Amino acid sequence: MPVPTSSYGHNEIQARTDQVPLPCLSSMPVDPSQLSFGRRASYFASNLVLQGIIRGIGLIPYHLRVPTMGWVLRTAAPWVGFHKRIRSNLALTCPDLSQEDVTKLCHQVSDNIGRVVAELYAAKPFLERAWRAPVTGPGLQALEAARAANRPVILVTGHFGNYDAARANLIRRGFTMGALYRRMANPYFNTHYVNAIEQTGKPMFEQGKRGMMEMVRHLKTGGIIAIVADLHAHGGTEIDFFGKPAVTSIVPAELALKYDAAMIPVYAIRQDNGLDFEIILQDEIPQTDAVTMTTTVNQQLESLVRQHMGQWFWVHRRWKPYVPLPKTAKSPKT
């Protein structure tokens, strides 16, 4: 089952734009004809099942739909491997947790992911709640100052709560931002997935060399870009997260230094009713060096996650081993 990963900039390659390394995905099929018959049939069938679930859930009133989808994922989680991954990550990073607490987190994490899926396809009902969310934190003032000065901004976030709630809220406030999205491996699912995430706002850039160059051009003109920066970054830098080395992309910080962009962490915290959010914009990250800046982002996200453990996507393989990238020719500059 695909986990929502509107992740912007989590893989590293040697391609550079003005000597800044760009994150990119390994190649994924754009057209089903590029797949083997068996893989094509598997993807087609799984997409039919997922679309059936999404459409069926969509018939339920929103205030019931979101918790229902949470229940669906919570029920399916042990069978689709979520619990195994969550337990493995928690054993590595939080070994002192009791088994009771670990089991509780398995349910909470799966429930939150299910709610995110329902919200992703809900369009207006979700957006209206995101628009109404209160915005707190010193980063809002920094964001407004950057806009007034036509200074570029890089908003960094994580797979926490529902990251699209923060994007929707800020776009509603007039902060037009571009975002780089990750194309799903299942081309049938990808079509309606992209349509859904575009409901939150545009422009959207498909992750890859072309999309990254378009995004950088947007940044260079004083634009705002959103980057989900908490996934394993192939070829990235080992930076501690929950006390363990986690290969992390330092590209957002490098871009901030290159283009004098304000780098501001932003997160959407799901509230106790399970439907509403609070948007938090943390302090602008001081410009020092890329590793120090990224370390600060990791530390602040960890602090937030520790306050709301069930809202982070513990299903991701965040602590995979470091693997250096093969050397390749540089891409032409933009």
MIRO-844283 format. One record per residue (C-alpha): residue in one letter; x, y, z. Coordinates in steps of 0.2 Angstrom, whole numbers, plus 2048, in hexadecimal, padded with zeros to 3 digits. Layout:
AXYZ;...
% end
This chain:
M800800800;P8088117FB;V80C81C80A;P80982F806;T81A836802;S8198477FA;S82B8487FE;Y8358557F7;G8488537F5;H84C8437FE;N85883A7F2;E8698417ED;I8728407DC;Q8818487D5;A8778537C9;R8798657CE;T8718757CA;D87E8847CC;Q8888777D6;V87A8737E2;P8778607E3;L86585C7DE;P85A84E7E6;C8528427DA;L8498327D9;S8508227D1;S8478207C1;M83481A7C2;P82A8157B3;V81F8247AD;D8148187A2;P80D8077A6;S814801795;Q82680279D;L8217F47AA;S8217E27A8;F8107DA7A6;G8107D37B7;R8157E37BF;R8087EC7B5;A7FA7E07BA;S7FF7E17CC;Y7FF7F47CC;F7EF7F57C3;A7E67E97CF;S7ED7F27DF;N7E88037D8;L7D67FD7D5;V7D57F77E7;L7DC8077EE;Q7D18127E3;G7C28077E8;I7C780A7FB;I7C981D7F8;R7B981F7EE;G7AF8157FB;I7B681F809;G7B282F800;L7A082B801;I7A182D814;P79F83F81C;Y7B084781F;H7B0847832;L7AD834831;R7B7830822;V7C8836829;P7C782B839;T7C081C82E;M7CF81D823;G7D981D833;W7D180D839;V7D3805828;L7E6808828;R7E780483A;T7DF7F3837;A7E97EF827;A7FA7F582F;P7FF7E4835;W7FC7DC825;V8057E981A;G8157E9824;F8127FA82D;H8137F283F;K8237E983B;R82C7F9834;I825804842;R82B7F784F;S83C7F6847;N83F809847;L83980B859;A8447FD85E;L853805856;T85081785D;C84581586C;P84A805874;D84380A885;L83180B87F;S8267FD887;Q81D7F187B;E80D7F8880;D81380987A;V81A80286A;T8097F9866;K80080A86A;L80C81385E;C809806850;H7F780A851;Q7F981D852;V80581E844;S7FA813838;D7EB81D83D;N7F382D839;I7F9827828;G7E7821824;R7E1832828;V7EE83A81D;V7E882F80E;A7D6834811;E7DB847812;L7E5846803;Y7D68417F8;A7C984B802;A7CD85C7F9;K7C286A800;P7BD863811;F7CF860815;L7D587080E;E7C887A817;R7CE873828;A7E0876823;W7DC88881E;R7D488B82F;A7E3884839;P7EC890845;V7FE894840;T80A89784F;G81D898851;P82A8A584D;G82C89F83B;L81D8A8835;Q8248B9837;A8348B382E;L82A8AC820;E8208BD81E;A8308C781F;A8388BC811;R8298BF806;A8298D1809;A83C8D1804;N8398C67F5;R8458BA7FD;P8448A77F9;V83D89B806;I840889809;L833881814;V83987181B;T82D864823;G82B852826;H81F843825;F816849835;G80484C838;N7FF851827;Y80C85C81E;D7FF861811;A7F586A81E;A803876820;R80687980E;A7F387C80B;N7F2888819;L801893814;I7FB893802;R7EA899808;R7F48A7811;G7FB8AC800;F80C8A3801;T80D89C7F0;M81988D7F0;G81F8807E5;A82286E7EA;L82B85F7E3;Y82184F7E4;R82783D7E3;R81F8337D5;M8178237DB;A81E8137D4;N80D80D7CF;P8098187C0;Y7F68147C1;F7F681B7D3;N8018297CF;T7F58327C3;H7E78357D0;Y7F48377DE;V7FB8467D5;N7EA84D7D1;A7E684C7E4;I7F68557EA;E7F48637DD;Q7E38677E6;T7EE86F7F4;G7F787A7E9;K80387D7DA;P81087D7D3;M81586B7D5;F8258647CE;E8288527CB;Q83784C7D4;G8468497C8;K8538547BF;R84685E7B5;G83B8617C4;M8498667CF;M84F8737C3;E83E87A7C1;M83D87B7D4;V84E8847D6;R8498907C8;H8398947D3;L8448967E2;K8508A27D9;T8428AE7D5;G83E8B07E8;G8318A27E8;I82D8967F6;I8308837F5;A82A875801;I836867805;V83185780F;A843853816;D841845822;L843836816;H85382B813;A85D835806;H8678297FB;G8788317FA;G87583E808;T87E841818;E87D837829;I875843836;D86E83D846;F85B83B848;F854833858;G86683085D;K86A82584E;P87382A83D;A86682D830;V86B83181E;T86484281B;S86384E80C;I86D85E80F;V8678657FF;P859870806;A867879811;E87387A802;L8658827F8;A86288E806;L874893807;K8768947F4;Y86789F7F1;D8668A8802;A8558A0806;A84D8A0816;M84C88E81C;I83D88C828;P83687C82F;V82487A82F;Y81886C836;A806868837;I801860848;R7F1856848;Q7E685B856;D7DD850862;N7CD84F858;G7D784784A;L7D085383D;D7D8864841;F7EA86A841;E7F5877848;I80387E83D;I814882845;L82188C83C;Q83188A846;D83F897846;E84989A836;I85888F836;P86889A837;Q873899828;T88389082D;D888881823;A87C87481B;V880866828;T87E871837;M86D878830;T86786782B;T86C86083D;T86186E844;V85286983A;N85485783F;Q85585C851;Q846867851;L83C85A848;E84184C854;S83C857863;L82B85A85B;V829847857;R82D843869;Q81E84E86E;H812845861;M81A83485E;G80B82D855;Q80B83A848;W81B837840;F81C82A832;W82681D83B;V82381182C;H831819821;R842811820;R84A820828;W85A81882E;K86080E81F;P87380D81E;Y87D81A814;V881815802;P88B8217F8;L8858267E7;P88E8207D8;K89882E7CE;T88F8347BF;A8918437B3;K88B8537B9;S87B85A7B1;P87B86B7A8;K87987A7B2;T8688847B1;
% end
